[in-house]
Amino acid sequence: MCGVVGLLIKDPALEPRLGSLLVPMIEALGDRGPDSSGIAVYSDGAAGGSGPLATLAGAEVRISLGSDAPVDWPSVRADLERRFSPVATVSELPRGLLVGAPMRHAAEIQVYLGDQWPEVRVLATGGAVAVIKDTGRPEETCSRHALSEWQGYLAVAHTRMATESAVTLLHSHPFVPAADLCVVHNGSFSNYASVRRWLSSQGVRFDSDNDSEVAARLLAERLAAGDDLAEATRWVMKELDGFFTLVITTATGMSVVRDAFACKPAAVAEADGYVAVASEYRALAHLPGIAHARVFEPRPEEVYTWTRSTATS
């Protein structure tokens, strides 16, 4: 029993309020996932606002860092700033770092981290996304990272109750198998081990033994093969057996899909200024204009996709 949350802002006037709208959604689902949590926030590269994302304004690529091992993050930050100044900017988080850099330096930074700081792991990369993960109660993570102050146009979050793998930062959702691609999952897959073996034989590397990461990696492989998001999601449904609600985000929008039996709960609210999805309606109840929103349960095996300017299924 986990909690999934997605919030896509379509009205730019609401973008400064993304974090303050998101936090109550996450906290409402805290009891569904008290072990750990993860949040991905997408924002434009323009300067403005406050918090760690503002520090990265103008960066072509963002690299989110974390670790399950104890790390001297101030030393990592100082090392990166010394080695890659002035091209890289670094923002420190309670349990990690956000690094902004030109695209041409992204691979070099990641190789350097692997050589000099092997305990540091890359949680996500992309031109728009920043990811934080932490263990413990989700509301504590929101408070620790001052998430209510974060701004942006899209967010996806997960509150985890571990059932098949360890409670660690790296086992937490969202999984980010490709640039700006995030996947959160409520449910379980019964045949993930065989799909994982096949993906591994194709050279795919994994960061955890979580079944949800298998779905994320398979999705990324299909996208890399040329599928659009809807078709790639249908491949995940075809290849993986189980019960699930998946919320998938990219730099341009958000998708949600449930399994054939719709065993795992989900509710969607479509309003003039946003589209929101959550495991339970109570996570949506505080949103502005919810009384006039179109609220519904996603139908089984139907892929719903929304962008910042459109809403289609």
C-alpha positions in Angstrom: 0.0 0.0 0.0 1.8 3.1 -1.3 0.7 6.5 -2.3 1.2 8.2 -5.7 0.7 11.9 -6.4 1.0 13.9 -9.6 0.3 17.6 -10.1 0.5 19.3 -13.5 0.1 23.1 -13.5 -1.6 24.6 -16.6 -2.1 28.1 -15.3 1.3 29.8 -15.0 -0.1 31.9 -12.2 -0.2 28.8 -10.0 3.5 27.8 -10.6 4.8 29.7 -7.6 2.3 27.7 -5.5 3.3 24.3 -6.8 5.1 23.3 -3.6 2.5 24.6 -1.2 -0.2 22.7 -3.2 1.9 19.6 -3.4 2.8 19.2 0.3 -0.8 18.6 1.6 -1.2 16.0 -1.1 1.8 14.1 0.0 1.0 14.5 3.7 -2.5 13.1 3.1 -1.0 9.9 1.8 1.6 9.6 4.6 -0.1 6.6 6.2 -0.1 4.8 2.9 3.7 5.0 2.8 5.4 5.8 6.1 8.8 4.2 5.2 10.2 6.6 2.7 9.3 9.1 0.0 10.5 10.8 -3.1 9.5 13.9 -5.0 10.4 15.2 -8.5 9.8 18.8 -9.4 9.9 20.2 -12.9 10.6 23.9 -13.5 11.6 26.1 -16.3 15.2 27.4 -16.5 14.4 31.1 -16.0 15.6 32.9 -12.9 13.3 33.8 -10.2 11.8 32.4 -7.0 13.7 31.0 -4.1 15.1 27.7 -2.9 17.5 25.2 -4.5 16.0 25.3 -8.0 16.5 29.1 -8.2 20.3 28.4 -7.8 20.2 26.2 -10.9 18.4 28.8 -13.1 19.8 28.8 -16.6 21.5 25.4 -16.3 21.1 23.2 -19.4 21.1 20.0 -17.3 20.3 19.3 -13.7 21.9 16.3 -11.8 20.2 15.2 -8.6 22.5 13.4 -6.2 21.9 11.2 -3.1 23.2 8.2 -1.2 22.3 5.5 1.2 25.8 5.8 2.8 27.0 8.6 5.0 28.3 11.4 2.8 30.1 14.6 3.7 27.9 16.7 1.4 29.6 20.0 2.1 32.9 18.5 1.0 31.4 17.0 -2.2 29.9 20.4 -3.0 33.3 22.2 -2.4 35.1 19.6 -4.5 32.6 20.0 -7.4 32.7 23.8 -7.2 36.5 23.7 -7.2 36.8 21.2 -10.0 34.1 22.5 -12.3 34.0 26.2 -11.5 32.6 28.4 -13.1 30.6 26.1 -15.4 28.8 24.2 -12.6 26.5 25.5 -9.9 25.8 23.4 -6.8 22.9 23.6 -4.4 23.1 21.6 -1.2 20.1 19.6 0.2 19.7 18.0 3.6 20.6 14.6 2.1 22.1 15.4 -1.3 23.0 17.9 -3.9 21.6 19.5 -7.0 24.1 20.3 -9.7 23.5 22.5 -12.7 25.8 22.5 -15.7 26.1 22.9 -19.4 25.1 19.7 -21.3 28.6 19.2 -22.6 29.9 18.8 -19.0 27.2 16.5 -17.7 28.9 13.2 -18.5 32.3 14.5 -17.2 30.7 15.5 -13.9 29.2 12.1 -13.5 32.4 10.3 -14.3 34.3 12.4 -11.8 31.8 11.7 -9.1 32.1 7.9 -9.8 35.9 8.1 -9.5 36.2 10.5 -6.5 33.0 9.9 -4.6 31.8 6.4 -5.4 29.2 6.4 -2.5 27.4 9.3 -4.2 24.6 8.1 -6.6 22.9 10.0 -9.4 19.2 10.0 -8.7 18.1 11.9 -11.8 19.2 13.9 -14.7 17.4 16.2 -17.1 16.9 19.7 -18.3 13.8 20.4 -16.2 13.6 17.9 -13.3 15.1 17.8 -9.8 14.6 14.8 -7.5 14.8 14.4 -3.8 14.5 11.1 -1.9 14.6 10.3 1.8 13.6 7.6 4.3 11.2 8.2 7.2 7.8 9.9 7.3 6.9 11.8 4.1 5.7 14.9 6.0 9.2 15.0 7.7 10.8 14.9 4.2 8.6 17.8 3.0 9.5 19.8 6.1 13.2 19.0 6.0 13.5 20.1 2.3 11.1 23.1 2.7 9.2 21.7 -0.2 6.3 24.1 0.2 8.6 26.9 -1.1 9.5 25.0 -4.3 8.1 26.4 -7.5 7.5 24.7 -10.9 5.0 23.5 -13.4 4.9 19.8 -12.7 5.5 17.4 -9.8 5.2 13.7 -9.1 5.7 12.1 -5.7 5.5 8.8 -3.9 5.0 7.6 -0.3 6.3 4.1 0.2 5.3 1.1 2.3 8.0 -1.4 1.4 6.7 -4.9 0.6 9.4 -6.5 -1.6 12.6 -4.7 -1.1 14.6 -2.7 1.4 13.7 0.6 2.9 16.5 2.8 1.6 16.8 6.0 -0.3 17.8 4.2 -3.6 14.8 1.9 -3.3 12.5 4.9 -3.1 10.4 6.2 -6.0 10.4 8.1 -8.4 12.7 6.0 -10.6 14.3 8.1 -13.3 15.5 5.8 -16.1 16.1 8.5 -18.7 16.5 12.3 -18.7 13.4 14.0 -17.3 11.4 10.7 -17.2 10.0 9.8 -13.8 7.9 6.8 -12.8 6.0 6.2 -9.5 4.1 3.0 -8.8 1.5 1.8 -6.3 1.1 -2.0 -6.5 3.3 -5.0 -7.3 4.5 -7.0 -10.3 4.7 -10.8 -10.1 7.0 -11.5 -13.0 9.5 -8.6 -12.6 12.4 -10.9 -12.0 12.2 -12.5 -15.4 11.8 -9.1 -17.1 14.7 -7.8 -15.1 16.9 -10.7 -16.3 16.0 -10.0 -19.9 16.7 -6.2 -19.6 20.0 -7.0 -17.8 21.0 -9.2 -20.8 20.4 -6.2 -23.0 22.9 -4.1 -21.0 20.4 -2.3 -18.8 21.8 -1.4 -15.4 19.7 -1.2 -12.2 20.1 0.9 -9.0 17.9 -1.3 -6.8 16.1 -4.6 -6.7 12.7 -2.9 -6.6 10.1 -4.3 -8.9 9.0 -0.7 -9.8 12.4 0.1 -11.2 11.9 -2.8 -13.7 8.8 -1.1 -15.1 10.6 2.2 -15.3 13.6 0.7 -17.2 11.3 -1.2 -19.6 9.4 2.0 -20.3 12.7 3.9 -21.0 13.8 1.1 -23.4 10.6 1.3 -25.4 10.8 5.1 -25.6 14.4 4.8 -26.8 13.2 2.3 -29.4 10.9 5.0 -30.8 7.6 4.4 -29.1 5.6 7.4 -27.9 4.7 7.5 -24.2 1.3 5.9 -24.7 2.6 3.0 -26.7 5.6 2.5 -24.3 3.2 2.4 -21.4 1.1 -0.2 -23.2 4.2 -2.3 -23.6 4.8 -2.2 -19.8 1.2 -3.4 -19.3 1.8 -6.2 -21.8 5.1 -7.5 -20.4 4.6 -7.0 -16.7 1.9 -8.9 -14.7 0.4 -7.5 -11.6 -1.7 -4.9 -10.0 -0.7 -1.3 -10.3 -1.4 2.4 -10.7 1.5 4.1 -12.6 2.1 7.8 -12.8 4.6 8.8 -15.4 6.0 12.3 -16.0 8.2 13.9 -18.7 9.3 17.4 -19.2 6.2 18.1 -21.2 3.4 16.3 -19.2 2.0 13.5 -17.2 0.3 10.1 -17.8 -1.5 7.7 -15.5 -2.6 4.1 -16.1 -4.1 1.3 -14.0 -4.1 -2.4 -14.5 -6.8 -4.4 -16.1 -8.7 -5.0 -12.9 -8.1 -1.5 -11.5 -7.3 -3.0 -8.1 -5.1 -0.1 -7.0 -7.1 3.1 -6.3 -6.6 6.4 -8.1 -8.5 9.7 -8.5 -8.0 12.4 -11.1 -9.1 16.0 -10.9 -9.2 18.1 -14.0 -9.6 21.8 -13.3 -9.0 25.0 -15.4 -5.5 25.6 -13.9 -4.2 22.1 -13.2 -4.6 18.3 -13.5 -4.0 16.3 -10.3 -3.9 12.6 -9.6 -3.6 10.8 -6.3 -4.2 7.4 -4.7 -7.1 8.9 -2.7 -9.5 11.8 -3.2 -8.6 13.2 0.2 -5.2 14.2 -1.2 -7.1 16.4 -3.8 -9.7 17.9 -1.5 -7.7 21.1 -0.6 -6.8 22.1 -4.2 -8.2 25.4 -5.5 -11.4 25.1 -7.5 -11.8 21.4 -6.6 -15.5 21.8 -6.2 -15.8 22.7 -9.8 -13.2 20.3 -11.2 -14.0 17.1 -13.2 -13.2 14.3 -10.7 -13.1 10.7 -11.9 -11.4 7.3 -11.5 -9.2 6.3 -14.4 -10.6 3.4 -16.3 -8.7 0.1 -16.4 -5.9 -0.2 -18.9 -6.6 3.3 -20.4 -3.6 5.6 -20.7 -4.5 9.2 -19.8 -2.0 11.8 -20.9 -2.0 15.6 -20.2 0.4 18.4 -21.2 0.7 21.9 -19.9 -1.8 23.2 -22.4 -4.0 20.2 -23.3 -5.8 17.3 -21.6 -6.6 14.1 -23.5 -7.1 10.4 -22.8 
